[in-house]
Amino acid sequence: MKTKIILSSTVLSGLLLLGSCKKALDYTPTGVLSSTDLTSPTAVEGLVTAAYAAIGNGDMIGPIYSNWAYGSVRSDDAYKGGGGTSDVGEIDAMEHYNLVAPTMGAFVSRTWQNLFKSISRANVAIRAVNAIPDASFPNKKIRLAELKFLRAHSYFTMKRLYKNIPIFDETATDADILKTSNNLKNDDSWNKIAADFQYAIDNLPVSQPELGRANKLAAQAYLAKLKLYQAYEQDDKHQVININKTRLQEVVALTQAVISSGKYALSADIGDNFLAETKNGPESIFAIQFSINDGTTNGRLAFEDGLNYPHGAPQYGCCGFHAASQNLVNAHTTDINGLPNFDNFNNSIADLSTATVDPRLDHTVGIDGHPYKYDNTRPFSNSWVRDPGVYGNFHTMRHQQLANSPFYLKLGPFMGTALNEDVLRYDDILLIQAEAYIELGQQNNALPLINQLRVRAAASTGRLKKADGTFPSKYNIQPYPATGWTQDYARKALQWERRLEFATEGSRFFDLVRWGIAEPTLNAYIAVEKNRRSFLATAKFTAGRDEYLPIPQSEITFTNGLYKQNPGY
């Protein structure tokens, strides 16, 4: 029987104590043990565990795994929510785009620092593993491959957020790090990150004895995702100037290796992906592991979504952030044929009492009178919404857990859960391959991949019934027909499917940037939405700047100007 890696705070504190640091590049994991103290494989294994833990060591104002602020609120999926625009004002600035500044000291700077802490942990562990003789450490290459996978994950996360980042490996000294600039060519930095994933592919087994460890297929899946981003070549102003067909062919080959392995499959119900009770299911390719009741004081809980529970609900009480947008709700409506209303979905506010919708709506959005998180004994209520006058009455719920779940814990006003953070899921791999096929002009190969998700969505209604046995919405979703499946139509369907399949999970903004359509999509969204939500009256997306966050000014100052600021800031 497989056992799960428990990345507990007790284990970590016995290995590496996180000290405070003034700047990210100052950071060296400190504590009882360091890489120079380690002489046994057992001790080194502790450092590897600490590196796994590090990718889940963000916090609510310096998130590194939850992209609700960076990828959902910055898109057309959601509003910030909370107690008005000044409540956690940095997210409000990101939602307006034009208010973001390099001097913002919380989210923009702290996330940068937390990601470099995870990179530092991986580098410390790699040095320690390298110092152990091969003969006394049979798993040496496997552990090195896992650590390079983890390091590449953190660099990939940084690159999607900031684009122009410094990259250094375990051989870099403190002096080297302070001389490493962030002005690599875009393709060169992608290639450096890709090299770590390739090492993982070459040295990891297809299966691992413990859940939570990266395997060969996870590395292939992640490299495919990277190659897809790399294929959309950008100029210095972040505009897509070419789609590299060679990269797309690599994407197809890598995703096919994962799909044809037979190791992963879609869960029967999409809701399985959002419940801690069903985590590590057939769809999960690589996930950050969280736990509760693991022998530690509070468990190894995920807190980055801890602000995002209904504020007025007595079982929660805080804090009402991450409110689904009207635009997102409208996007779930379907026509008489069960297909998306591509062209007119946002012409008016959808009447959910009469409109037909994609079932994924009720897996994603808290709506008055609809079961909240599959609990039909306590439906969502507009009275639970913290500031409806600003943000409307919708809420989000994919990452939330019921208060009576054994995987939920409230600490003070904030909520933590043992729901894993899926970094790579099988549904993502299907859509990554479909996207590559479409851009290669082989859209017929993409059709069955996309339709797998629509068939699964249609079957994902078992948890959605109200207490009286009826459904809260009128569901009508059908597969796309082969007739009229041109490249342009397929591209539109792919982009729509990605939005609904990962709605509010934080991928939407990054998808728009990758496709090169962030500016027209988001300014069109603002033009309509500001008439529904007046707080967006001054919002504006500026192409060539707002695709990426600024490099924190504190980091530029710390490196004496070695780091160069992103365009437009």
N, C-alpha and C positions, 0 to 999 in steps of 0.2 A: 504493500500500500504506500502511495506517495505521501510524503509529509510536507507541510508548508513551511517555508522560511518565515520565522517570526522575527521581524525587525523591531524589537522592543527598545524602549528608551533605556531600560535597565542594562541590556546588553551593550548598547552604544556608550552609555556613560562609563562603563567599565573599560572601554577601549579608547575612545576619543571624546574628550570633552570640548564642546564647541565654545571657544572663547569669543569675546567681542572683538571686533576689528574695525578700524577706522575706514579702511578701504578694502575693496574686494581683493586686490592684488597683494595686500598685506597678509592675506589669510593663509595660515598653515594650521591644519588640525593639531590641536595640542591636548595633552592630558597624560594619563598614566603611561600609555604606550605610544611610541612613534615607530616609523619604519626602521630606524637604526637599532631599536631595542629588540626587534623580532628575530628570533633564531629558529623557530619551529613552524612547521606547516599549520599546526593548530592555532597558533597566535596569528599567523598571516590570514587564515580563514576568517578570523574575527575582523580584520581590516576589510576583507572582501564584503562581509556582511554589512559593515559600516558604510561602504560605498553604495550598496543597494539601498540602505536606509536613506542616504543623502539625497537621492532623487525624489524622496517624499518629504524632505525637510524644509518645505517652504512654510509660509504662514499667511494669514488672511490679508495682510497688507504688503506681502512680498511673495506672491504665489509663484510656484514653479511647475506645478502640474495641473492645476485648475485654470482654464483659460476663460472663465466666465466674464471677467472684466476685459481681457485683451482681445478675445476672439468672438464673444457674443455681444456684449454691450457696444463694442466698437463697430459692430455690423448692424444690419437691419433686423436682427433677431430679437433684441431685448433692450430695455431701458435700464439705467442704473438701479432705480428704485431706492428704497430706504426713506429716511425722513427728510425729503426735499433735496434740492440740488447741492446744498452745502454739506450734506452728510457724506463724508468720505469724498471730498471735493476733487481729488485727483481723478477719480473715475468719471465724474461729471466733465472734467476737462477733456478726458479721452473720448467721451461720447460726443463732445462738440468738435473734436479734432483741432480746431484752431486755437484752443486754449492750452494745449500741451506745451510744456517748457522744459529744457534740459535741467533746470534747477529744482524741479519737483523732487522732493526728498524721500517720499514714501514708496509708492509702487514702482516707478521707473527705476529708481536707484537701488531699492532694496531687492527687487527681483534680480537685477544684474548681480548683486553681491551674493545672493543665495545660490544662484546658478554657478558662480565661480567657486563657491564653497563645495558644491557637489563635484565639480571638476577637480578641485584640489584633493578631495578624498580619493577619487579614482587614481590620480597620479601618485599619491602617497602609497596606495595599495599596490599599484603596478611596480613601483620601485622595490617594495618589500617582497613581492612575489619573485621578481627577477633575481633577488639576492639569495633565494633558497635554491640549493643544488637540485638539478632535475631528478637525480636518483632518489632523493628523500621526499619528493613532492610529485607523485604520479599525475596529479591533476593540474600541474603547473600551466600548461598551455590552455587548458579549458578556463582556468581562473583568469588568466591574462586576457583571453578572448571576452569573457564576461565583463571585465573591467573596461576594456576598450569599447564594448557595446554601450556600457553605462556612460562613459565619457562622451561618446558620439551622440547619445541621446541628449545630454545637457547642452552640447554645442549646437545641435540641431534646433533645440528649443530657443537658444539665444539668437541664432541666425534668423529664425522666423520673426522674432521680436525686434531685433536691432539691426540686422543685416550685416553691418560692417563691424566685425568683432575681432579681437585678438585671439589667436589660436596657438597654444603651446602644449607640449606633451610632457611626459615624465622625466625627460632628460634635461629640461630647462631648469637652470639655477635661478635663485632669486634675482640675480643681476640680469640674467637672460629675460626673465619675465618683464622686468622694468624697461627692457629695450625692445619688446615685442609690440609692434604697432598694430592698428586695426585697419590698415589700408591695403589689405590683400585684394587682388582682383576677385570679383564675385565667384567666378568659376573655380579659382584656386582654393578658396575657403571651402566651397562645397567638396572639392576633391580631397582635402585634408580630412574632413569629417567622414567622407565615404571610405577612406582608407581604413579607418577603425572598424567600420561595419564589415568591410571585406575581410579583415583579419578575423573577425568573429565568425563569419561564414566559413572560413577555411579551417577553423580550429574548434568549433563547437559541435557537439553531437546533436542529432535530430531530436532526441528526447533527453531530459534531465531527470535525475531521481527525485528532485524536490521541486514542488510548485514554486513559482516566483523567479526561478533562474532563467536567464535568456538561453535560447537554444538556436541552432542553425537556421531554422525556419523563421524565427523572429528576426534574426539578423537579415535574412533575405527580404523579409517583408519591409523592414525599416529602410534598407538600402533602396528598395523599389520606391518607397515614399520619397526619399531624398532625391532619387534620380528624376522623379516626376517634377518636383520643384525645380531642379536644376535644368530640366528641359525647357522651361519657360525663361528664356534668356532675357535679362534686364540690362538696360543701359544705366549710366550713373545717376539718372533721375528716376530710377525704379520702373521705367516703362518697358513693357514686354516688346521686344523687337524681333524675336524669332522663337519658333518652337523647334527644338532640336530633335529630329526624327531618330537619330542614333540613340539618344537617351531614351526615347520612348520604346524603342525595341528592347533595350535593357530592362525597362519596366515590365514589359510583357513577359520576358523570360524569367525574371525574378518572381513576379507574382504567380506565374504558372507553376514554378517549383513549389510554392506554398500551397496553391490550390490542388495540384495533382498529388500532393503527399497524402491526402485523405485524413490528415491529422485534425483538421479544423472544419467546422460547418456552422451554418446559421443556427442560432437557437430557434426553437419552435415559436417562441413569442419574443418580440423585441423587448418586452418588459423584463425578461431575464437579465438583460444587460444592466439594469438599473436597480437591482435588489441585491443587498448583501447576502441574502439567503441563497442566491443562485450564482454567486460570483465564481470565477475560474471555470466557467462553463465551456462548451465546445467552441464558442465564438471568440474567446479571449486568447490572443496570441502572445501578448506580453502586457502585464499589468503591474503597477506599483501596489504591493501588498500592504493592506492595513488589517489590524486585528483588535479584538476586545476580549477581556477575560483571559488574558494570556499569561497571568501570573505577575504582571506589573501593576502599578497603581491605577492607571487610567487606560492601559492598553496602548497600542500603536494606532492612533486614530487619525483620520483625515479631517482637518479643520478648515481647509482653504475655502470650502463652500459653506462655512458655518454662519455667515451673515444672511444666507439666502433662504430662510424659513419664513412662513407667514407670520407677520408680526402680531396680528390680533387673535390668532388661534391660541386658546388657553393652554394647549399642550406644548406650545413652543414659546411664543412671547418675544421673539427677536429674529430678524431685524428688518425683514421686508425688502431685501435687495434682490436684484435680478428679476425684473418684471418683464414678462413676454410682451413684445410689441404687437400692436394691431396688425401691422404688416405681416408678421409671422403667422398670426392666427388666420388672416385672410389667405395666406399662401397654402393653407391646408384644404381650402375648398376645392371641390371637384365638379366637373361638368356632368352632363347626363350620361356620358360614356365612362365615367369613373376616372377621367384623366384630369390633370391640373388645368386650372384656368390661367394659362400662361400670360395672356395678354390683358386680361381685364380683372385679375384677382383683387387688385387694390383700388378699383374705381370707387368703391364705397365700403362702408363698414359692414362686414358680413353678418347676416342674420342667422345665428347658429340654431335658431329654432326651426328654420326651413331649409337652410343650405345643406348639401351633402358634403362630407368631409373625409379626408384621409384619417384612418384610425390613429395614426401616430400623433394627432392633435391631443388626444386624451391620455397619451403617455408622456406628454411634454408640458402642457399648460394647465394650470389650475384655473378652473372656470366655475362660476357660481352655480351650485346645484349638481356639479359633476363629482364623482368620487375622487377624493384626493389621494394620490399614491395607492390606488386600488382598494381603498377602504370605503366601502359603500355604506358603512354605518355612520360616517362623519363626512359628509360631502363638503367640498370647498365652499366658502361663503365670502361674499364681498366684504363682510364685516372683518375678515381677516387681513384685508389690505391696509397697509400702513398709511399711504398718502395717495388715495385714488384721484384727488384733484389734480395732482401733478402727473402721476404715472399710470393712471387707469386702474382697472380692476383685475387684470390678468396677473398670474404669477407663474413661476417655473417650478419644476419638481423632479426632473430626471435624476439629479444627484441627491435629492432629499430622501430621508428615510422616515418611516412612521415612528412616532414617539414610543410606541409599545414594541418596537422591534428590538430583539436582543442585541442588535448590532448598532444601537444608537445610545449616545450618552450626552447629557447636557452638563456642561461645566460652567457655572455662573450663567451669564446670558447667552453663551455661545454653544453651538452644537457640533459634536464630532461623531463620525461614523466609521464603521469597519468596511464600508463599501470600497472595493478596490478602484483604483484609477486605471481604466483601460487605456494604455498607450497605443496599442495596435489591436484592432478587431478584424474579424474575417469580413464583415460587411464593408469595412474600409478597403480591404484588399480587392474585393470584387469591383468596387467602384474605381479604384486606382487603375486596375487593368482595363476596365471599360473606357475610362478617360483616355488612356494611351491608345487603345484601338480606334477611338473616334478621331483623335488628332492625327492618326496615321492613315485616315481615310478608310478604315476597316470597320465602319460602324455596325455592320451586320453582326460582327463578333461580339459587340458590346450589348446588343439587345437582350439576349438571354441572361447576361450577368445582371443588368439593371432590373429585369423582370423578376429575378429571384427575390429581390428585396420587396418589390410590390406585392408579390404573392405572399411573402412572409408577413408584410404589414396587414394584408387583408385577413390573415389568419390570427392576428394578434388582438383579438377582441374579448377573449375569455375572462380577463381580469377587469373589464371596463363596465360591467353591468351595474346598474343602480340596485338599491335594496329591493325594489319591486320586480326585478328581473328584466327590466327594459334597459335599452342602451341610452346614454345621455345625449348622443349625437346620431345623426343619420349617416351611416358609413356607406361609401361607394368608392371603391378603388379597384381599378382593373389594370392588367398588364398593358404596356404599349403595344399597339399592333405593328406588324411588319410593313404594312402599307404606309407610304409617306415617310418612312424612316430614313431620311436623308442625313447627311453629315450635320447640317445646320440644326435640324430638328433634334437629332440625337444629342448634340452638344447642349442644347437647351434642356432636354430631359435629364441629362447627366447632372447638370448644374442644379436643377430643381431637386433631383433625388438626393444629392449630397446635402442640400439644405435641410430637407425634411428628415433624412436618416440621422443626421447629427445635430438637429436643432437644439440650440442652447448649450451644446457641449463644448463650444469654443473653437470650432474649426471654420466657421463661416467667413470671418474677416480674412483669414489667411488664404482661403480658397479664392476670394475675390481678388486679392493682391496677386496670387499666382496666375490667375486667368487674365490679369491686366484690365479688369473692369471695375475696380474698386471705386474710382472717381465717378463715372456715370451712374453706377448702381446706387451708391450711397447718397449722392446729391439728389438723385431722383426720389429716393426714399425720404430724405429730409424735406424736400419741397412739398410732399403730401403730408408727412407725419407732423410737421411743425404746426399745421392747421388743426391737428388733433391733440397735440401735446405742445403747449406754447413755450415750454422751457427750451425747446429746440429751435426757437426763432432765430438765434444768431449762429447756429451750427453751420459749418461749411467744411467740406473735404477738399484739400488742395493737393492735386496730383504733383508728384515729385517730392513731397515732404511727408504726407500723412500715412503713407504705406508702412512706415516703420516708426518706432519710438526713437526719441533722441538718445544719443550717447549721454549718460549722466554727466553733468558738468563737474561733479565731484571727482569723477574718474579722469577726466581731461586735466583738471587741475593737479591731481595726484601724480600724473605722468608728465607733468611739466609741458603739456601741450602735445605730447607724442600722439595721443589719440586725436583723430580728426572728427569733427562733428558731422552728423548726417546732413544731407542737403536740406536747406530751408529753415533750419533751426538757428 
